Amino acid sequence: MFSFLKIIAKINKLSHIVEYSRNKKLQEKLPGYKVKMGFGLHFGWAIEGAIGSEFKIDASYLSPNVNIASRLEAATK
């Protein structure tokens, strides 16, 4: 939990995000707009595999640890 809070604090201090959130053109088009971000962070093993066709290939990750990270990310919404 502590690492999650540290990451959120670091992201909130990033100059690019602060600068983007204060963009005058963006604020004129979308008053009160805030940059929002969600992510899941967990550590553990996973199996990586390529899934797709000859035209497009995507990486897929399988593991209970990946499922935990996915649930953590879903909780940020």
C-alpha positions as semicolon CSV with decimal commas, in nm:
position;residue;x (nm);y (nm);z (nm)
1;M;0,000;0,000;0,000
2;F;0,285;0,237;0,081
3;S;0,439;0,196;-0,267
4;F;0,099;0,270;-0,423
5;L;0,076;0,597;-0,227
6;K;0,433;0,689;-0,320
7;I;0,357;0,637;-0,690
8;I;0,041;0,851;-0,669
9;A;0,238;1,128;-0,494
10;K;0,512;1,118;-0,760
11;I;0,258;1,127;-1,045
12;N;0,082;1,427;-0,890
13;K;0,415;1,612;-0,882
14;L;0,510;1,543;-1,246
15;S;0,556;1,876;-1,420
16;H;0,409;1,747;-1,749
17;I;0,081;1,650;-1,584
18;V;0,060;1,973;-1,383
19;E;0,136;2,178;-1,696
20;Y;-0,123;1,986;-1,900
21;S;-0,392;2,029;-1,635
22;R;-0,332;2,408;-1,636
23;N;-0,349;2,439;-2,017
24;K;-0,567;2,746;-2,094
25;K;-0,712;2,606;-2,419
26;L;-0,810;2,283;-2,247
27;Q;-0,967;2,471;-1,954
28;E;-1,167;2,689;-2,198
29;K;-1,306;2,383;-2,380
30;L;-1,355;2,171;-2,067
31;P;-1,385;2,388;-1,756
32;G;-1,280;2,205;-1,441
33;Y;-1,105;1,929;-1,639
34;K;-0,870;1,716;-1,429
35;V;-0,620;1,462;-1,551
36;K;-0,726;1,121;-1,420
37;M;-0,520;0,806;-1,412
38;G;-0,572;0,453;-1,287
39;F;-0,336;0,158;-1,264
40;G;-0,282;-0,170;-1,083
41;L;0,054;-0,265;-0,939
42;H;0,140;-0,612;-0,810
43;F;0,449;-0,832;-0,804
44;G;0,463;-1,200;-0,894
45;W;0,514;-1,458;-1,165
46;A;0,335;-1,462;-1,502
47;I;0,339;-1,652;-1,828
48;E;0,369;-1,434;-2,139
49;G;0,236;-1,548;-2,473
50;A;0,181;-1,404;-2,819
51;I;-0,179;-1,410;-2,941
52;G;-0,299;-1,293;-3,280
53;S;-0,275;-1,352;-3,650
54;E;-0,026;-1,284;-3,927
55;F;-0,154;-0,922;-3,936
56;K;-0,150;-0,835;-3,567
57;I;0,013;-0,990;-3,261
58;D;-0,061;-0,893;-2,901
59;A;0,109;-1,003;-2,583
60;S;-0,103;-1,173;-2,319
61;Y;-0,009;-1,244;-1,958
62;L;-0,160;-1,524;-1,749
63;S;-0,121;-1,557;-1,373
64;P;-0,316;-1,511;-1,049
65;N;-0,083;-1,214;-0,993
66;V;-0,197;-1,052;-1,317
67;N;-0,557;-1,096;-1,202
68;I;-0,478;-0,920;-0,873
69;A;-0,319;-0,627;-1,061
70;S;-0,626;-0,613;-1,286
71;R;-0,858;-0,599;-0,984
72;L;-0,646;-0,325;-0,825
73;E;-0,664;-0,124;-1,149
74;A;-1,042;-0,172;-1,168
75;A;-1,075;-0,039;-0,811
76;T;-0,918;0,293;-0,920
77;K;-1,214;0,374;-1,146
